[in-house]
Amino acid sequence: MVEISHNQEKKEKKEWAIINMFRSCYPYFPLGDLEKSESPDFLVHTDDKLIGIELTELKYEREDKLFNLRAHEDFLTYMMEDAQHIVEQQCEFKLMVEALFTDDISPTVLMVNEEARLLVRQGLAESIAKVVLDNIPDSTGMKYKVDRSSKYGYQNLPSKIQSITISNVTGRWHDSLWYAAIATKVKPLSISSVSQRLVAKNFKLQKYNPACDEQWLVIIQNSFLMSSSYNSVSAKDALEHIYRSKFDKVFVFERSEGMVTRLQTNKLEVKN
């Protein structure tokens, strides 16, 4: 039970960080009290209506059978948590930290024994923490990206990390947000990938809070993760396509760029 509670707490902190980021990036976000919920993830209490907001992310795609998605996600999550803990012992700023890994971080790292895996995780976490501590933006709203184009990045970035982006969000967010992923393992933004997310969420909408006057869906996309697989043409097509959805409003939120696009949708009837 303790482990489940801990995982739920981490999940909720991440969701709070994301919804606060979305709220700050979307100028038409409704005024009102924001409340954490289940099905949907958040409720916004305005003066005249109740709005439900569900968050969802484009999922990883791997075809090789040796890849264990859960183990991979846990490895990266715990590594970033370790790095965050080191930094927060020395720094009071609220930060958003994005680490972009090379392909060979997994599954190779995950196939070694437990002791070796922990040593790798610890070493990478300490390296990430050093890079962050050396490159913390002084002012809220500032962002630094460390990659191998600079002498510092060339000398200090571990071989398995392509880049680390550090944003100072002090005063804007209550919690920091640290996350990591692999460039080529994220499903590209396309009509197909968005449609798949919509179909999955449309199916669940009938179980959401019936008191809501509106239901919103926010599809989170990390464009910075796709340095080797991003297709600007398919992404543009995806953002301009007209979808079928049971949600009142559907958005694509490119988290790394802070860009919000409201998708065009034809409303489908929600069957009880």
HELIX and SHEET records of a PDB file:
HELIX    1   1 VAL A    2  CYS A   25  1                                  24    
HELIX    2   2 LEU A   69  GLU A   88  1                                  20    
HELIX    3   3 ASP A  103  ILE A  105  5                                   3    
HELIX    4   4 VAL A  109  MET A  111  5                                   3    
HELIX    5   5 GLU A  114  ASP A  134  1                                  21    
HELIX    6   6 LYS A  151  ASN A  156  1                                   6    
HELIX    7   7 ALA A  183  LYS A  185  5                                   3    
HELIX    8   8 ILE A  191  LYS A  204  1                                  14    
HELIX    9   9 LEU A  205  LYS A  207  5                                   3    
HELIX   10  10 SER A  223  LEU A  225  5                                   3    
HELIX   11  11 SER A  232  GLU A  240  1                                   9    
SHEET    1   A 6 ASP A  33  LYS A  36  0                                        
SHEET    2   A 6 PHE A  42  HIS A  45 -1                                        
SHEET    3   A 6 LEU A  50  GLU A  57 -1                                        
SHEET    4   A 6 GLU A 214  GLN A 221  1                                        
SHEET    5   A 6 LYS A 249  GLU A 254  1                                        
SHEET    6   A 6 MET A 259  ARG A 262 -1                                        
SHEET    1   B 4 LYS A 143  ASP A 147  0                                        
SHEET    2   B 4 ILE A 161  ASN A 168 -1                                        
SHEET    3   B 4 LEU A  95  PHE A 101 -1                                        
SHEET    4   B 4 LEU A 177  ILE A 182  1                                        
SHEET    1   C 2 ILE A 242  SER A 245  0                                        
SHEET    2   C 2 GLN A 264  LYS A 267  1                                        
END                                                                             
